[in-house]
């Protein structure tokens, strides 16, 4: 609104400037007014020019601030939505495509709010103001302006309809290219080893060429619309000039309310004619920004429209009291609610302070059970109870405060070892961070680094080994000091030395806590109170490790099946 107001004020100054120029020229050349009498008008002319320049600058600043605020809010909404949706949503999307939407496609909204939207208001207000001062001088000139003005937005819309669909396809191509290029970068060592880097480079070049062609299609439409608008505005201005010229030559004498036009009046109309069409032409110039924003908004809204599967507590959520007892009561789950069900009527209980291991073949639903417990998915049937109360009635943030999680692929963020450990409890002091690092065996390698816990970990922890990164993830769990510990294949991919260190840290972390662990490594099972074996969407058997092994049931067959799909002994 501020940008529109400043632009409208600048348009009123433009009318005053045209009237002043026409008056000065008419007074100097027709009425031969002395120069001394015209000096104040020149001073006023300078003030108007300076005022218009200042308003133009302020209008650009207001539009820029509007675009910046919109981009900031939309990015915050996107990040908040992706965070709330959690891994259940993001793990099925390409990270490069999501990054493209949050960065490039949100950026495409800027010109819509900074330029197109203010210009849309000015395209109405400024021409109407010019018509309001032209009609009293010559109704014929005013009629020419009024009748030709709709041609510009008409052709602008016709051309713009095609530009919008092209822009949508362009952004889709950009998302695919970003995702594909990120995949190539992350998999570059594999491509080099198998000598596929040259072939992938050719595919990247082909993808870039396709994106370039789509970009040129968008620009072609934009230039075409500009050419069409310039043509019609030039023809319209020429009609006004022809009318004024024939009137001054005496060929026609209508359109001026019975009195002849003076040079000042005719010059006033002629000066304003280009400026009458200028807001419409500027709107056409920025119309591709609308098409670009519409294409970007479609991809953005696809994310924002995605339903969030998370805990939805009532106005008075259940208070969480320790110790925690967890019960799965006939829980059924299917991804997106579509058959077949991954889990079918799963029921089991985890008592407070108990260590339970979830075993089973890949794809049996072990990690999905943890996702359900963390609130990333919601059961399609049955319910999960915590201390006898439905988990769905609890506040999501408070519930997650009760748990610490260590996954099979620890994610370390840009920063130092200390920064990554502090994620477990951001308000923790230095003594607590050092204690957590010591308990998780992080100090064993951090003390050998020149910067100690201040050593940078690099992008995605590339400066650390897999075992070291896993110990940093365990240090987070130590620092969180939560009563419920969830472990998802914490020793997967580790060598024997690092596995012993991680297992030792896990045993220390498990004391006094409720632990649910997903694992294929049966060396981690011996200390468990119970083992739950998942198969065919349900609990095939449960009990202590030695009893299940002696029964030669599902766990025994899982351990002794061929190594191609079985668990590691």
C-alpha positions in Angstrom: 0.0 0.0 0.0 2.9 2.3 0.7 4.4 1.6 -2.6 1.1 2.3 -4.4 0.6 5.5 -2.5 4.0 6.8 -3.3 3.6 5.8 -7.0 0.2 7.6 -7.1 1.7 10.7 -5.5 4.5 10.6 -8.1 1.8 10.3 -10.8 0.1 13.4 -9.6 3.5 15.2 -9.6 3.9 14.0 -13.2 0.7 15.7 -14.2 1.8 18.9 -12.5 5.2 18.6 -14.3 3.5 18.2 -17.7 1.2 21.2 -17.0 4.3 23.3 -15.9 6.3 22.4 -19.0 3.4 23.2 -21.3 2.8 26.5 -19.5 6.5 27.5 -19.7 6.8 26.7 -23.5 3.5 28.4 -24.3 4.4 31.4 -22.2 7.9 31.7 -23.7 7.1 31.1 -27.4 3.5 32.2 -27.8 3.0 34.9 -25.2 6.7 36.0 -25.2 6.6 36.3 -21.4 9.8 37.9 -20.0 12.3 35.4 -18.6 12.2 37.0 -15.1 8.6 36.3 -14.8 9.2 32.6 -15.6 12.0 32.1 -13.1 9.7 30.9 -10.2 8.2 28.3 -12.5 11.6 26.9 -13.2 12.3 26.7 -9.5 9.0 24.8 -9.0 9.9 22.6 -11.9 13.1 21.6 -10.1 11.3 20.9 -6.9 8.8 18.6 -8.8 11.7 16.7 -10.5 13.5 16.2 -7.2 10.2 15.2 -5.5 9.4 12.6 -8.1 13.0 11.2 -7.8 12.6 10.9 -4.1 9.2 9.2 -4.4 10.5 6.8 -7.0 13.3 5.8 -4.6 10.9 5.5 -1.6 8.5 3.4 -3.7 11.3 1.0 -4.8 12.4 0.7 -1.1 8.8 0.1 0.0 8.3 -2.6 -2.7 11.6 -4.2 -1.8 10.7 -4.4 1.9 7.3 -5.9 1.0 9.0 -8.6 -1.1 11.6 -9.2 1.5 9.0 -9.7 4.3 6.9 -12.0 2.1 9.9 -14.1 1.2 11.0 -14.3 4.9 7.5 -15.3 6.0 7.0 -17.9 3.3 10.4 -19.5 4.0 9.6 -19.6 7.7 6.2 -21.2 6.9 7.9 -23.8 4.6 10.6 -24.7 7.1 8.0 -24.9 9.9 5.8 -27.1 7.8 8.7 -29.4 6.7 9.8 -29.6 10.4 6.3 -30.4 11.6 5.9 -33.0 8.8 9.2 -34.6 9.9 11.1 -37.5 8.3 7.8 -39.2 7.4 7.4 -36.6 4.6 11.0 -35.5 3.8 12.5 -38.9 3.5 10.3 -39.5 0.4 11.4 -36.2 -1.2 14.6 -35.3 -3.0 16.5 -32.9 -0.7 17.8 -31.0 -3.8 14.2 -30.4 -4.9 13.1 -29.2 -1.5 16.1 -26.9 -1.2 15.2 -25.5 -4.7 11.7 -24.7 -3.5 12.8 -23.1 -0.2 15.5 -21.0 -1.9 15.1 -20.3 -5.6 11.3 -20.6 -5.9 10.6 -18.5 -2.9 13.0 -15.9 -4.4 10.7 -15.8 -7.5 7.9 -14.3 -5.3 9.9 -11.1 -4.7 9.2 -9.3 -8.0 5.5 -10.1 -7.7 5.1 -8.3 -4.4 7.9 -5.7 -5.0 6.9 -4.6 -8.5 3.9 -6.3 -10.1 1.4 -5.9 -7.3 2.1 -2.2 -6.7 2.1 -1.6 -10.5 -1.3 -3.3 -10.7 -2.8 -0.5 -8.5 -0.9 2.2 -10.3 -2.1 0.9 -13.7 -5.6 1.9 -12.6 -5.0 5.1 -10.5 -2.5 7.0 -12.7 -4.4 6.6 -16.1 -7.7 7.6 -14.4 -6.0 10.7 -12.9 -4.7 11.6 -16.4 -8.1 11.1 -17.9 -9.5 13.4 -15.2 -7.3 16.3 -16.4 -7.4 15.5 -20.1 -11.2 15.3 -20.6 -11.8 18.9 -19.5 -9.3 20.1 -22.1 -10.4 17.8 -25.0 -13.0 15.1 -24.9 -11.8 13.7 -28.2 -8.2 13.2 -26.9 -9.6 11.7 -23.7 -11.8 9.3 -25.6 -8.9 8.1 -27.7 -6.9 7.4 -24.5 -9.9 5.7 -22.8 -10.8 3.5 -25.8 -7.3 2.4 -26.6 -6.2 1.7 -23.0 -8.0 -1.7 -22.7 -6.0 -3.1 -25.6 -2.8 -3.2 -23.6 -4.1 -5.3 -20.6 -6.1 -7.5 -23.0 -3.1 -8.6 -25.0 -1.0 -8.7 -21.9 -3.4 -11.3 -20.4 -3.5 -13.3 -23.6 0.3 -13.5 -23.8 0.7 -14.0 -20.1 -1.5 -17.1 -19.9 1.1 -19.0 -21.9 3.9 -17.5 -19.9 2.4 -18.9 -16.6 2.3 -22.5 -17.8 5.8 -22.2 -19.2 7.1 -20.8 -15.9 5.6 -23.7 -14.0 7.3 -26.2 -16.3 10.6 -24.2 -15.9 10.5 -24.4 -12.1 9.7 -28.1 -12.3 12.8 -28.5 -14.5 14.8 -26.4 -12.0 13.7 -28.6 -9.1 14.7 -31.8 -11.0 18.0 -30.4 -12.0 18.8 -29.2 -8.5 17.9 -32.6 -7.1 19.8 -34.5 -9.7 22.9 -32.4 -9.4 22.9 -32.9 -5.6 22.6 -36.6 -6.1 25.6 -36.5 -8.4 27.7 -34.5 -6.0 26.9 -36.9 -3.1 27.6 -40.0 -5.1 30.7 -38.7 -6.9 33.1 -41.2 -5.2 30.9 -44.1 -6.4 30.7 -42.6 -9.9 34.5 -42.3 -10.0 35.1 -45.8 -8.8 32.8 -47.3 -11.4 34.0 -44.9 -14.1 30.6 -43.4 -14.6 31.6 -39.7 -13.9 32.0 -38.9 -17.6 28.5 -40.3 -18.4 27.0 -38.4 -15.5 28.7 -35.2 -16.6 27.1 -35.6 -20.0 23.7 -36.1 -18.4 24.3 -33.0 -16.2 25.1 -31.0 -19.4 22.0 -32.4 -21.1 19.8 -31.4 -18.1 21.4 -27.9 -18.1 20.7 -27.6 -21.8 17.0 -28.5 -21.3 16.7 -26.0 -18.5 18.4 -23.3 -20.6 15.9 -24.0 -23.4 13.0 -23.6 -21.0 14.4 -20.4 -19.7 14.7 -19.0 -23.2 11.1 -20.0 -23.8 10.0 -17.9 -20.8 12.2 -14.9 -22.0 10.8 -15.3 -25.5 7.3 -14.9 -24.2 8.3 -12.0 -22.0 10.0 -10.2 -24.9 7.0 -10.9 -27.1 4.6 -9.4 -24.6 6.8 -6.3 -24.3 6.9 -5.9 -28.1 3.1 -6.2 -28.3 2.5 -3.6 -25.6 5.0 -1.2 -27.1 3.3 -1.5 -30.5 -0.2 -0.8 -29.2 0.9 2.1 -26.9 2.9 3.6 -29.8 -0.1 3.4 -32.2 -2.4 4.9 -29.5 0.0 7.8 -28.9 0.3 8.4 -32.6 -3.5 8.7 -32.8 -3.5 11.4 -30.2 -0.7 13.2 -32.0 -2.5 13.0 -35.3 -5.7 14.4 -33.7 -3.8 17.3 -32.2 -1.9 18.0 -35.4 -5.0 18.0 -37.6 -6.7 20.2 -35.1 -3.9 22.8 -35.1 -3.8 22.7 -39.0 -7.6 23.5 -39.0 -8.7 20.3 -40.6 -11.0 19.4 -37.7 -12.4 21.7 -35.0 -14.4 19.3 -32.7 -13.5 17.9 -29.3 -12.6 21.0 -27.4 -16.0 22.2 -26.2 -16.3 24.9 -28.9 -13.0 26.7 -28.3 -9.7 26.1 -30.1 -6.8 24.4 -28.5 -3.9 26.5 -27.4 -0.3 25.3 -27.8 -0.1 24.9 -24.1 -3.2 22.8 -23.9 -2.2 20.6 -26.8 1.3 20.2 -25.5 -0.1 19.3 -22.1 -2.1 16.4 -23.7 0.8 15.3 -25.9 3.2 15.1 -23.0 0.8 13.1 -20.8 -0.1 10.6 -23.6 3.0 8.4 -23.2 2.7 8.7 -19.4 -0.9 7.6 -19.7 0.2 4.2 -21.2 3.4 4.0 -19.2 1.8 2.4 -16.1 0.1 -0.2 -18.4 3.3 -0.9 -20.2 5.2 -1.3 -16.9 2.5 -3.7 -15.8 3.1 -5.7 -18.9 6.8 -5.6 -18.3 6.3 -7.0 -14.8 3.6 -9.4 -15.9 6.2 -12.1 -16.4 6.9 -11.7 -12.7 3.3 -12.7 -12.0 3.7 -15.7 -14.3 7.0 -16.6 -12.6 5.5 -16.2 -9.1 2.5 -18.3 -10.0 4.7 -21.1 -11.2 6.7 -20.9 -8.0 3.7 -20.7 -5.8 2.3 -23.9 -7.2 5.3 -25.9 -6.0 5.3 -24.0 -2.7 1.6 -24.8 -2.1 2.1 -28.4 -2.9 4.2 -28.6 0.3 2.0 -26.3 2.4 -1.1 -28.3 1.4 0.5 -31.5 2.5 -1.3 -32.7 5.7 0.9 -33.0 8.7 0.8 -36.3 10.6 1.6 -35.4 14.2 0.2 -35.4 17.6 -2.9 -33.2 17.9 -3.6 -32.8 21.6 -6.7 -31.3 23.1 -6.8 -27.9 24.7 -5.8 -29.6 28.0 -3.1 -32.2 27.0 -2.3 -35.0 29.4 0.5 -34.3 31.7 3.5 -36.7 31.2 4.7 -38.2 34.5 7.7 -40.4 34.9 8.5 -43.3 35.0 7.2 -44.1 31.5 5.3 -47.2 30.6 4.5 -47.7 26.9 1.8 -49.9 25.4 1.0 -50.6 21.7 -2.6 -51.6 21.6 -3.6 -53.3 18.3 -1.7 -50.7 16.3 -2.2 -50.9 12.5 -0.3 -48.7 10.0 -0.1 -48.3 6.3 1.8 -45.5 4.5 -0.6 -42.8 3.3 -3.4 -45.1 4.5 -3.1 -47.3 1.5 -3.2 -51.1 1.6 -1.4 -53.3 2.3 -0.8 -52.6 6.0 2.9 -52.6 7.0 1.8 -53.3 10.6 -1.3 -55.2 11.5 -2.8 -55.3 15.1 0.6 -55.0 16.8 0.3 -55.2 20.6 3.1 -55.2 23.2 4.1 -53.4 26.4 7.4 -51.8 27.4 7.6 -51.4 31.2 9.4 -48.5 32.8 13.2 -49.1 33.0 13.0 -52.1 30.6 15.3 -52.7 27.7 13.5 -54.1 24.7 15.1 -55.0 21.3 13.1 -55.0 18.1 14.5 -57.6 15.6 13.3 -58.7 12.2 14.2 -58.8 8.6 14.6 -55.6 6.6 11.2 -54.0 5.8 9.5 -55.7 8.7 8.5 -52.3 10.2 11.0 -51.9 13.1 12.0 -48.3 12.2 8.3 -47.5 11.5 7.5 -48.5 15.1 10.0 -46.0 16.4 8.6 -43.3 14.0 5.1 -44.0 15.4 6.4 -43.7 18.9 8.2 -40.4 18.0 5.0 -39.0 16.5 6.3 -38.8 12.9 3.5 -41.1 11.8 0.0 -41.7 13.2 -1.5 -45.2 13.5 -4.2 -45.9 11.0 -5.8 -48.2 13.6 -5.3 -48.9 17.3 -3.6 -46.6 19.7 -0.3 -46.1 21.6 -0.7 -45.6 25.4 1.8 -43.9 27.7 1.2 -44.6 31.3 -2.3 -45.6 30.3 -3.1 -42.4 28.4 -3.4 -42.2 24.6 -0.2 -40.7 23.2 -2.4 -38.6 20.8 -3.7 -36.6 23.8 -0.2 -35.4 24.7 1.6 -32.3 23.6 4.0 -33.2 20.9 6.9 -31.1 22.1 6.6 -32.2 25.7 6.4 -35.9 24.6 9.6 -35.6 22.5 11.3 -33.9 25.5 11.0 -37.3 27.2 13.1 -39.2 24.6 16.6 -39.3 23.2 17.2 -40.8 19.8 20.3 -42.2 18.1 19.9 -43.3 14.4 22.0 -45.5 12.2 23.1 -42.6 10.1 24.0 -39.8 12.5 23.6 -36.3 11.0 26.2 -33.7 12.1 25.7 -30.1 11.2 28.2 -27.4 10.3 30.0 -26.2 13.4 32.1 -27.7 16.1 31.9 -30.9 18.1 30.6 -28.9 21.0 27.9 -27.3 18.8 26.7 -30.7 17.7 26.7 -32.2 21.2 24.8 -29.2 22.5 21.9 -30.0 20.2 20.8 -32.6 22.9 20.2 -29.7 25.3 20.9 -26.2 24.0 20.9 -24.6 27.5 23.5 -27.1 28.9 26.6 -25.7 30.5 30.2 -26.5 29.7 30.6 -29.0 32.5 27.5 -31.0 31.3 28.8 -31.0 27.7 32.2 -32.3 28.7 30.6 -35.0 30.9 28.4 -36.1 28.0 31.4 -36.2 25.6 33.4 -38.2 28.1 30.6 -40.7 28.7 30.1 -41.2 24.9 33.9 -41.7 24.3 34.1 -38.5 22.3 37.0 -37.1 24.3 39.1 -40.1 23.3 39.5 -38.6 19.8 38.6 -35.0 20.5 41.6 -34.6 22.9 43.9 -35.6 20.0 42.6 -32.7 17.9 44.3 -29.3 18.2 41.0 -27.5 18.9 39.5 -30.2 21.1 35.7 -30.0 21.3 35.9 -26.8 19.3 37.2 -28.7 16.3 35.0 -28.2 13.2 33.2 -31.3 12.0 32.8 -30.2 8.4 29.8 -30.6 6.1 27.8 -33.6 7.3 30.6 -34.6 9.6 33.0 -35.4 6.7 36.0 -34.8 8.9 35.0 -37.6 11.3 34.8 -41.3 10.8 31.5 -43.1 11.0 32.3 -44.4 14.5 33.3 -41.0 15.7 30.1 -39.4 14.3 28.1 -42.1 16.1 29.8 -41.3 19.4 28.9 -37.6 18.9 25.3 -38.6 18.4 25.5 -40.7 21.6 26.9 -37.6 23.4 23.8 -35.7 22.4 21.7 -38.5 24.0 23.7 -38.4 27.2 23.3 -34.6 27.3 19.5 -34.8 26.7 19.3 -37.1 29.8 15.8 -38.2 28.8 14.0 -41.2 30.4 13.2 -42.9 27.1 16.1 -43.9 24.8 15.3 -44.9 21.2 18.2 -46.6 19.2 17.9 -47.4 15.5 20.8 -49.6 14.4 23.3 -47.6 16.4 26.2 -49.9 15.5 25.4 -50.4 11.8 28.4 -50.1 9.5 31.0 -49.8 12.4 34.2 -51.7 12.6 34.8 -53.9 15.6 36.8 -51.3 17.6 34.2 -48.6 17.2 31.4 -51.1 17.8 32.9 -52.0 21.2 33.2 -48.3 22.1 29.7 -47.5 21.0 28.2 -50.6 22.7 30.0 -49.7 25.9 28.6 -46.1 25.8 25.1 -47.4 25.1 25.2 -49.7 28.1 26.2 -46.8 30.3 23.5 -44.6 28.7 20.8 -47.3 29.2 21.2 -47.5 33.0 18.0 -46.3 34.7 16.2 -45.6 31.4 13.5 -47.3 29.2 15.3 -48.4 26.1 13.8 -49.6 22.8 16.5 -50.7 20.3 16.2 -51.7 16.6 19.1 -53.8 15.5 20.3 -56.5 13.2 23.5 -57.1 15.2 22.6 -59.9 17.7 25.7 -59.0 19.8 23.6 -56.1 21.1 20.7 -58.4 22.2 22.3 -60.4 25.0 21.8 -57.6 27.6 18.2 -57.0 26.6 15.3 -57.8 28.9 13.1 -58.9 26.0 13.4 -59.4 22.3 10.4 -58.7 20.0 10.7 -60.4 16.6 8.6 -58.7 13.8 7.4 -60.7 10.8 4.5 -60.5 8.4 3.2 -57.2 9.9 3.0 -58.4 13.5 4.9 -59.7 16.5 6.0 -63.3 15.6 7.5 -64.1 19.1 8.8 -62.4 22.1 10.9 -63.3 25.1 14.5 -63.3 26.3 17.2 -64.0 23.8 18.3 -67.3 25.1 14.8 -68.7 25.4 13.9 -67.6 21.9 17.1 -69.1 20.5 16.4 -72.4 22.2 12.8 -72.5 20.9 14.2 -72.5 17.3 11.4 -70.1 16.2 11.4 -66.9 14.2 14.5 -65.5 15.9 16.5 -68.7 15.3 15.5 -68.8 11.6 16.4 -65.1 11.3 19.9 -65.7 12.6 20.5 -68.8 10.4 19.0 -67.7 7.1 21.3 -67.0 4.2 23.5 -63.9 4.6 22.0 -62.2 1.6 19.0 -61.0 3.7 19.6 -62.2 7.2 20.9 -60.6 10.3 24.5 -60.4 11.2 25.4 -63.0 13.9 
